[in-house]
Amino acid sequence: MERSCGDCEHWQERGDKGLGSCHRYPPMPIEVESDCFEWFFAEVRAGDWCSEWVKKTQPSERAAKVPIAASGLSIRVGAAARRLNIYYIAGLTECTDDELLAMPNFGVVSLKEVRRCLGAFGLSLRGEG
């Protein structure tokens, strides 16, 4: 595998082919008017390399490492997941919407929350795929 920004975990492609931004460090403030700042990430080309390259992982690999407790999901969703012995975001992909809705205190709002979280990782509930 070639080590270049385009293959790095921190690189996010923009609409322009071959151009993107590096999210390894926080955005930098740039003064656009007097006392008015905009924040920008470093712009890089896909073929560039900064020596801080990190292997790009698939969304499911990242989701497998994110505990539900640290995901920002509500306490209600976390409690339902624990009852199902699910402790990581990726584990939610093994559930169907009917299984989740059958859990006590788990309703449509919680289901939307789970779908939104899984969607951020490019994942979905079983049967929605």
N, C-alpha and C positions, 0 to 999 in steps of 0.2 A: 504494500500500500504506500502510495506517495504521500509524503507529509506536506500538505499545503493547507492554506486557510479554508479552501472550499471543502476539505475533508475533516475539518476541526469541529469539535463539539460547540465551540464558542461562536462560530461563524453563522450569521443569518443572512441569507440571500435577499437582495432587494429585487424589485421588478426588472432592473437592468441586468442583462445576461452577463454573468461573470463578476458583477459588483455586489458587495454586501457590506456588512458591518461586523466588527469584532466585539463580542460581549464578554470578553475575559475580564475587563475592568469596568467600573461604573462609567456612565456617560460624563463627558466634560462640559462644563458651562461655557458658552460663548456669548459675549455681549453683542446683541443685535441692535439695540438702541440704548440710549442712556438709561442705566438702571433696569434694563430689560434683558434677561438672559434666556437662551434656548439651550437645551441639553442634547449633545450629539455623541454617538458612539464613533469610534475610529472607523473610517471607511477604508476598506481593503478590497483587493481583487482576489478572485478564487485561487489564482496561482501564487499569491504571496505566501510568505512564511515568516513567523516572528520568533521562532524557537520555543514558544510556549504551547505548542500543538498538543491537543488532547483528542484521542480517538473518538469519533462521533458514534454515539450509541443510538439504537432504535428507541422510539418512544416507549415501547413495552419494557425495554431494559431499564429505562429511567423510572417508569411507574413501579417496577418490581422493587426498587430501592426506596420508594417514598412511603413512610409509614402513614397510615390513615390519621393517626393522632397529630402528625405534623403537616397535614395536607391542606388545612384550612376548612375541611368539611365540618359540618355542625356536630355537636355532641350527640345529637339524636342519631345521625348517620353512623358515627363512630360506635355507639352502643349497639346498634343493629349489626354492624360488621363483626364486632366482638362476639355476639351471640352466634354468629355463623363461623366463628374461628377464622376470620379474615383480618389480617393486620396490616396489609400493604395494598396500595391502590390497585395493582395488577390483579389481586385476588377478586376484586369486584367483577371482573370480566367473566367469572365462572357463574355468576348469578343471572337469573332472568328477572324481568320486571315483576312478574307474578310472585316469585319467591321473596323479593324484597318487600312488596306491598303486603304480603302475608305476615310480616313481622309486626309485633306490637309497636304502636306509636310511629310507624313508618308510613307516610302518605305520599301523595302526588308531589308535594313540594320537595320532600326529601329525595324522591326519585329523580326529579329534574336536577337537583343539586348533584347527584351521583353522575347522571348523564353528562352534565356540564364539565365535571371534573375529569371524567374519562375522555371526553371529547378533546380536552386540552392536551392529552397525551396521544391522541389519534386512536383511541380505543372505544369500545362500546360494550354494552351488556351482551350476554350470551343470547343468541337468537336475533339480535338486531344488526349483526354484522355486515 
